[in-house]
Amino acid sequence: MQKADYLNISKASDIKDKKQRRLYRFFEMIPGILSLGTLLGVLVFSWLIPGWVAIFVICFCFYYLFRIFYFSLHQITGYFKVKRYLKIDWMDKLKKVKGKNWKDVYHVIILPTYKEGEKIIKEALDSLVDCDYPREKLIVVLATEERAGQYYQHISRAIEKEYAGKFFAFLTVEHPSNIPGEIAGKGSNVACAGREVKKVIDALKIPYDNVLVSSFDIDTKVYAQYFSCVTWHYLTEKNPDRASYQPIPVYNNNIWRATFFARMVSTSNTFWQMIQQERSEKLTTYSSHTIPGPVFFEVGYPANVVCDDSRIFWRAYLYYDGDYRVVPIYYLVSMDVVESINIFKTAINQYKQQNRWAWGCAEIPYIMFGFLNNKKIPWTQKVSHIYTLLDGYWSWATASLLLFALGWLPILVGGGSFNITVLSFNLPILTGRIMTISLLGMVVSAVLSMMLLPPLPKGMSRLKKAGVFLQWVFLPVTLIVFGAFPALDAQVRLMLGRYMGFWVTEKRRG
């Protein structure tokens, strides 16, 4: 199969050859088979061979205790790097870079919007206005959707009129609806906006290697020196056009009025991203990130997938035969915590958002199939990436259930002959002690979450901070309800061929 063919696959039915389609379909089933097989296996074998399952549960608890300490170390290291990055004068460092002139570098910022309100869009644009990078080097693209309707088109035109003179260029691009082969969502909108901004760049004769393209969610507010920081990394990185640049997301825009579980999910996501930054060989692009112009325009942004932010990395990785990576940027961009009109609707929206993020398991068949067809990528890299993805999505779907919900199964269904054994007596004691020790990881997360918070709004009680700290006692329940369940949901959907569409997270302002 030609590279151009397997790069554009979104699902098994995209493949014409029956044999290869069946192979891809099998790859789609693997995440669900592994996760469901683990959970059902624990259930069945707790009845058939409870002793062995008890040993497995104890070993699994020890394994995750080690992981918690390992991740906590990376989490702490990542936090202090963030604090150091925020103190650096990146513009001053940029001015001292020798070689390529930083003033030649333009930033294209694509802001895809669907039915977000005027206030949300303006907050994102105001953060661009307030950044320290010269605004005459910023090209802003407000990427709207035809399917949003005339009301939102009117809002976008009014915003364009207000902000057009504040940047080198301000484009409003309307993404047509119902284009064959596309999935309605952020990816197809960004791809459409990219095609239009390419025309402007070509007309101005700006070299692609002087362009950095940032694909941001519409609620993304950049910290003041983000573009200076990214530009410095781009100009000082070895082979800079073979890398994406990934900042760390924090969800501070509406953190103080967010529901406790939504705040926990968002903060946990920030910490996971910090951990991944420390393991850059495992890092892929996520949410808001920056891509070199040659990659964005040459590889092409994916328009037919739900998880476009990770797919653009894997497309580039396959396109360049494995010669592609993500450079971790320990600088912050701020986004919204999930929020809705009441706690019940917020819980539904949080589940849907996690379910959409968990649909990233669709990258597993994509890279497995791509690795089979690309013979130039070293097999060691292939094995490493496949293991990382399988382990990540398997853990997402099963770990919290194994740790907090299924550890007692051998005792409950193992029968009388098992329940009189020493192992049966010691199982809850051992697992309980291991989980108690593992609470140190939760304490680390609780303390760091307090240190990342923005200042309290005027008039808000200081007791709010105590509530933010104490919310972490609900972590086990949160990990199951808004972690394992949506992850299992996504993997079963993929296994059954019930492909997911793009769900737009509701965004609100008071």
C-alpha positions in Angstrom: 0.0 0.0 0.0 1.2 3.5 -0.9 2.1 5.9 1.9 -0.6 8.4 0.7 -3.2 5.6 1.2 -2.5 4.5 4.7 -1.9 8.0 6.0 -5.5 8.9 5.3 -7.2 5.9 6.9 -9.7 6.8 9.6 -11.4 3.4 9.9 -11.4 -0.1 8.5 -14.0 0.6 5.9 -11.7 3.1 4.2 -9.6 0.3 2.9 -10.6 -1.3 -0.4 -8.6 -4.5 -0.2 -10.7 -7.1 1.7 -7.7 -8.8 3.4 -6.2 -5.6 4.6 -9.6 -4.3 5.7 -10.0 -7.4 7.9 -6.5 -6.9 9.3 -7.3 -3.3 10.2 -10.6 -4.4 11.7 -8.8 -6.9 13.9 -6.4 -4.1 15.1 -9.5 -2.0 16.0 -10.7 -4.8 18.3 -7.4 -5.2 20.2 -7.9 -2.4 22.8 -11.4 -3.6 23.7 -10.3 -7.3 23.8 -7.4 -6.5 26.2 -9.5 -4.4 28.6 -12.6 -6.5 28.6 -10.6 -9.7 28.7 -8.7 -8.5 31.8 -11.9 -7.5 33.7 -13.9 -10.6 32.7 -10.9 -12.8 33.4 -10.6 -11.4 36.9 -14.3 -12.1 37.4 -14.3 -15.6 36.1 -11.0 -16.7 37.5 -11.9 -15.3 40.9 -14.5 -18.0 41.0 -12.4 -20.8 39.3 -8.9 -20.1 40.8 -9.3 -17.5 43.5 -5.8 -18.1 44.9 -4.1 -17.2 41.7 -6.3 -14.1 41.2 -5.5 -13.0 44.8 -1.8 -13.2 44.0 -2.4 -11.3 40.7 -4.3 -8.6 42.6 -1.5 -8.2 45.2 1.2 -8.1 42.5 -0.9 -5.6 40.5 -1.2 -3.3 43.6 2.6 -3.4 44.1 3.1 -2.7 40.4 0.8 0.4 40.6 2.4 1.5 43.8 5.7 1.6 42.0 4.1 3.5 39.1 2.5 6.0 41.5 5.9 6.9 43.0 7.5 6.9 39.6 4.8 9.3 38.2 4.9 11.4 41.3 8.6 12.0 40.9 8.0 13.1 37.3 5.1 15.2 38.4 7.1 17.1 41.0 10.0 17.6 38.5 7.6 18.8 35.8 6.0 21.3 38.2 9.4 22.9 39.2 10.3 23.1 35.5 7.1 25.0 34.8 7.8 27.4 37.6 11.3 28.0 36.2 10.0 28.5 32.7 7.4 31.1 33.9 10.2 33.1 35.5 12.4 33.2 32.4 12.4 36.3 30.1 12.0 34.4 26.9 12.1 37.5 24.7 15.5 38.4 26.1 16.7 34.8 25.4 15.2 35.0 21.9 17.1 38.2 21.1 20.4 36.4 22.0 19.8 33.5 19.6 22.5 33.4 16.9 21.9 32.4 13.3 18.4 32.7 12.1 16.7 36.1 12.9 13.7 35.5 15.2 12.0 38.5 13.6 11.5 36.5 10.5 9.3 34.0 12.3 5.5 34.4 11.8 3.0 32.6 14.0 -0.3 31.4 12.5 -2.9 30.9 15.2 -5.9 28.9 14.2 -8.9 29.2 16.5 -11.7 26.8 15.5 -15.1 27.8 16.8 -18.6 26.3 16.5 -21.3 27.9 18.7 -19.1 29.6 21.4 -20.2 32.9 22.7 -18.5 36.3 21.8 -17.0 36.6 25.3 -15.1 33.3 25.0 -13.7 34.2 21.6 -12.6 37.6 22.7 -10.8 36.3 25.8 -8.7 34.1 23.6 -8.0 37.0 21.2 -7.2 39.4 24.1 -4.6 36.9 25.4 -2.9 37.1 21.9 -3.1 40.9 22.0 -1.4 40.9 25.4 1.4 38.5 24.5 5.0 39.9 24.2 5.6 38.6 20.7 5.3 41.4 18.0 1.7 41.4 16.9 2.8 42.3 13.3 4.2 38.7 13.2 0.9 37.1 14.2 -1.6 35.8 11.7 -4.9 34.9 13.4 -7.5 32.7 11.8 -11.0 32.5 13.3 -12.2 29.2 11.8 -16.0 29.1 11.9 -18.5 26.5 10.9 -21.3 27.0 8.3 -23.5 24.5 10.2 -23.4 26.9 13.3 -25.8 29.2 11.5 -26.1 32.8 10.6 -26.2 34.1 14.2 -22.7 32.9 14.9 -21.4 34.1 11.5 -22.7 37.5 12.4 -20.7 37.3 15.7 -17.5 36.3 13.9 -17.8 39.1 11.4 -18.2 41.6 14.2 -15.2 40.2 16.0 -13.1 40.3 12.8 -14.0 44.0 12.4 -12.9 44.7 16.0 -9.6 42.8 15.9 -8.5 43.0 12.3 -6.1 46.0 12.9 -4.5 44.4 15.9 -2.5 41.7 14.1 -0.5 41.4 10.9 -3.5 39.6 9.4 -6.9 38.5 10.7 -8.8 35.9 8.7 -12.3 34.6 9.2 -12.8 31.3 7.4 -16.1 29.5 7.1 -15.8 25.7 6.9 -18.5 24.4 4.6 -20.8 21.6 6.0 -21.3 18.1 4.6 -18.0 17.8 2.7 -17.6 14.1 1.6 -14.9 12.2 3.6 -14.8 14.6 6.5 -15.9 14.3 10.1 -17.6 17.5 11.3 -15.4 18.8 14.1 -12.3 20.6 15.1 -9.9 18.6 12.7 -11.8 19.3 9.5 -12.3 22.9 10.6 -8.6 23.4 11.2 -7.7 21.7 7.9 -10.0 24.0 6.0 -8.6 27.1 7.7 -5.1 25.8 7.0 -5.8 25.6 3.3 -7.0 29.2 3.3 -4.2 30.7 5.3 -1.7 28.8 3.0 -3.0 31.0 0.1 -2.2 34.1 2.1 1.2 32.9 3.0 2.0 32.0 -0.6 0.7 35.3 -1.8 3.0 37.1 0.7 5.9 34.8 -0.3 6.7 33.9 3.3 8.9 30.8 3.4 7.2 27.9 5.2 10.2 27.4 7.5 9.6 30.9 8.8 6.1 29.9 9.9 4.9 28.2 13.1 1.2 27.1 13.1 -0.6 26.8 16.4 -3.8 24.8 16.5 -5.7 26.0 19.6 -9.0 25.2 21.1 -11.2 28.3 21.1 -11.0 28.6 24.9 -7.2 28.6 24.9 -5.6 31.6 26.5 -1.9 31.8 26.1 0.4 33.0 28.8 2.2 36.2 27.9 5.5 34.8 26.6 4.2 31.6 24.9 5.2 32.6 21.4 8.6 33.8 22.5 9.2 30.6 24.3 8.1 28.4 21.4 10.1 30.4 18.9 13.2 30.1 21.1 12.8 26.3 21.2 12.2 26.2 17.4 15.3 28.2 16.6 17.6 26.4 19.0 16.3 22.8 18.4 18.3 20.4 16.3 16.3 19.7 13.1 13.4 21.9 14.2 11.1 21.1 11.3 10.9 17.5 12.4 9.2 18.2 15.7 5.9 19.5 17.1 6.0 21.8 20.2 3.8 20.9 23.1 2.9 23.2 26.0 1.3 22.1 29.3 -2.4 22.8 29.6 -3.9 24.1 32.8 -7.6 24.6 33.2 -7.7 27.9 35.1 -10.1 30.0 33.0 -13.1 29.0 35.1 -11.5 26.8 37.8 -13.0 28.6 40.8 -16.6 28.1 39.8 -16.2 24.6 38.4 -17.8 21.5 39.9 -15.4 19.5 42.1 -15.3 16.4 39.9 -14.8 18.4 36.7 -11.9 20.3 38.4 -10.3 17.0 39.5 -10.5 15.5 36.1 -9.0 18.7 34.5 -6.2 18.9 37.1 -5.4 15.2 36.7 -5.1 15.8 33.0 -2.6 18.7 33.6 -0.5 16.4 35.9 -0.6 13.6 33.3 0.7 16.0 30.7 3.5 17.1 33.1 4.5 13.4 33.5 4.5 12.8 29.8 6.6 15.9 29.2 9.2 14.2 31.4 9.0 11.1 29.2 9.4 13.0 25.8 10.1 9.7 23.9 6.5 8.8 24.7 5.0 12.3 24.2 2.5 13.0 21.4 0.7 16.2 20.6 -2.4 17.0 22.6 -5.1 19.7 22.4 -3.4 23.1 21.9 0.1 22.8 20.3 2.4 24.3 17.7 3.6 22.7 14.4 6.3 23.9 12.0 4.9 25.4 8.7 6.6 22.8 6.5 4.9 19.9 8.4 1.5 21.5 8.6 1.4 22.3 4.9 3.3 19.3 3.6 1.8 16.5 5.7 -1.7 18.0 5.8 -3.9 18.3 8.8 -6.4 15.4 9.3 -10.0 16.2 8.5 -11.5 12.7 8.9 -10.8 11.8 12.6 -12.1 12.7 16.0 -8.7 13.0 17.8 -7.0 15.3 15.3 -4.5 16.6 17.8 -2.8 13.2 18.2 -3.4 12.1 14.6 -1.4 15.0 13.2 1.6 13.7 15.2 1.2 10.1 13.9 0.6 11.3 10.3 3.9 13.2 10.5 5.7 10.3 12.2 4.7 7.9 9.4 5.2 10.5 6.7 8.8 11.2 7.8 9.5 7.5 8.4 9.9 7.8 12.1 12.0 11.0 12.0 9.5 13.0 14.0 9.1 13.9 17.7 7.5 16.2 20.1 9.5 18.8 22.0 8.1 19.4 25.5 7.5 23.0 26.3 7.2 23.6 30.1 5.2 26.7 29.5 1.4 27.1 30.1 -1.7 27.7 28.1 -5.0 28.0 30.0 -8.3 26.4 29.0 -11.8 25.7 30.5 -12.9 23.1 33.0 -16.1 21.4 31.8 -19.1 23.4 33.0 -22.8 23.5 32.3 -26.1 24.8 33.7 -26.2 22.3 36.6 -24.2 19.5 38.2 -26.1 16.8 36.4 -25.5 18.3 33.0 -21.9 19.0 33.9 -21.4 15.3 34.8 -22.9 14.2 31.5 -20.6 16.7 29.6 -17.6 15.6 31.6 -18.3 12.0 30.7 -18.7 12.9 27.0 -15.5 14.8 26.9 -13.6 12.0 28.5 -15.2 9.6 26.1 -14.1 11.6 23.2 -10.5 11.8 24.5 -10.6 8.1 25.2 -11.4 7.6 21.5 -7.7 8.2 21.0 -7.6 4.4 21.2 -8.4 4.5 17.5 -4.7 5.5 17.0 -3.7 2.0 18.0 -5.0 0.3 14.8 -3.8 3.3 12.8 -0.2 3.1 13.8 -0.2 -0.8 13.8 -1.3 -0.7 10.2 1.0 2.1 9.4 4.0 0.3 10.9 3.2 -2.8 8.9 3.3 -0.8 5.7 6.2 1.4 6.5 9.4 -0.6 6.4 11.8 2.3 7.1 10.9 2.9 10.7 13.2 0.8 13.1 11.3 -2.1 14.7 12.5 -1.0 18.1 10.6 2.3 17.7 7.6 0.4 16.5 7.5 -1.9 19.5 8.1 0.9 21.9 5.2 3.1 20.6 2.8 0.2 20.3 3.5 -0.9 23.9 3.1 2.7 25.2 -0.3 3.1 23.5 -1.6 -0.3 24.5 -0.4 0.1 28.1 -1.8 3.6 28.3 -5.3 2.8 27.1 -5.5 -0.6 28.9 -4.5 1.1 32.2 -7.0 3.9 31.6 -9.8 1.4 31.2 -8.9 -1.2 33.9 -6.5 0.1 36.5 -8.9 2.0 38.8 -11.4 -0.9 38.6 -8.8 -3.4 39.5 -7.4 -1.3 42.3 -10.6 -0.1 43.9 -13.5 -2.3 42.8 -12.3 -5.8 41.9 -9.7 -6.6 44.6 -12.3 -8.2 46.8 -13.7 -10.6 44.2 -11.7 -13.7 45.2 -13.1 -13.4 48.7 -16.7 -12.7 47.5 -16.9 -15.5 44.8 -14.0 -17.8 45.7 -16.0 -20.1 47.9 -15.6 -21.5 51.3 -12.4 -23.5 50.6 -10.6 -20.3 49.6 -12.0 -18.1 52.4 -10.5 -20.3 55.1 -6.9 -19.9 53.7 -4.2 -17.6 55.0 -4.1 -15.8 51.6 -7.8 -15.0 51.8 -7.3 -13.5 55.3 -4.3 -11.4 54.3 -5.6 -10.2 50.9 -7.6 -7.2 52.2 -4.9 -6.4 54.7 -2.1 -6.3 52.1 -4.1 -4.5 49.5 -5.4 -2.0 52.1 -1.9 -1.2 53.3 -0.6 -0.8 49.7 -3.4 1.5 48.9 -2.8 3.5 52.1 0.9 4.0 51.1 -0.2 5.0 47.6 -2.2 7.9 49.0 1.1 9.7 49.1 0.7 10.1 45.4 -2.7 11.6 45.9 -1.3 14.0 48.5 1.4 15.1 46.0 -1.4 15.8 43.5 -3.4 17.7 46.0 -0.5 19.9 47.1 0.6 20.7 43.5 -3.0 21.4 42.4 -3.1 24.2 45.1 0.2 25.6 43.9 -1.1 25.9 40.3 -4.3 27.7 41.1 -4.8 31.3 40.0 -5.6 34.0 42.6 -9.0 33.8 44.3 -11.6 36.2 42.7 -12.6 39.1 44.8 -15.3 38.3 47.2 -14.7 34.5 47.2 -14.2 32.9 50.6 -10.7 31.5 51.4 -12.5 28.3 52.4 -12.8 27.6 48.7 -9.1 26.6 48.7 -9.7 24.1 51.5 -12.5 22.6 49.4 -10.1 22.3 46.4 -7.6 20.4 48.6 -10.2 18.1 50.2 -11.8 17.2 46.9 -9.0 14.7 46.2 -10.6 12.2 48.7 -13.0 11.5 45.8 -10.2 10.5 43.5 -11.0 6.8 43.4 -14.6 7.4 42.5 -13.7 10.0 39.9 -11.1 7.7 38.3 -13.8 5.0 37.8 -16.8 7.2 36.7 -14.9 9.7 34.6 -11.9 7.5 33.7 -12.5 3.8 33.4 -16.1 3.9 32.3 -15.7 6.3 29.3 -12.5 4.6 28.3 -14.2 1.2 28.3 -17.1 2.7 26.4 -14.8 4.1 23.7 -12.9 0.8 23.3 -16.0 -1.3 23.1 -17.4 1.1 20.4 -14.2 0.7 18.4 -14.3 -3.1 18.9 -17.8 -3.3 17.6 -17.2 -0.8 14.7 -19.6 1.8 16.2 -17.5 4.7 15.2 -17.7 7.9 17.2 -18.4 11.4 15.8 -16.9 14.6 17.2 -18.8 16.0 20.2 -18.1 19.7 20.9 -17.6 20.5 24.6 -20.0 23.1 25.9 -18.3 26.3 27.0 -19.9 28.9 29.2 -19.3 32.3 30.8 -21.1 33.8 33.7 
